[in-house]
Amino acid sequence: MLITTGVSNARTGAANTGIKQIKRTGRGYTNPAHYQARILLTSAARRAA
């Protein structure tokens, strides 16, 4: 696909990896609200950086 169109899926792959990493850091919380808060805080910190 890259050779034909010059387009790659690197951005999508990077976004998916980032999402998976955020979810990994939030695992272990028994309270769903704390889990959600951890995901939101981590994603907000990534956007600000």
Order of alpha helices (4+ residues) and beta strands (2+ residues): alpha-alpha-alpha
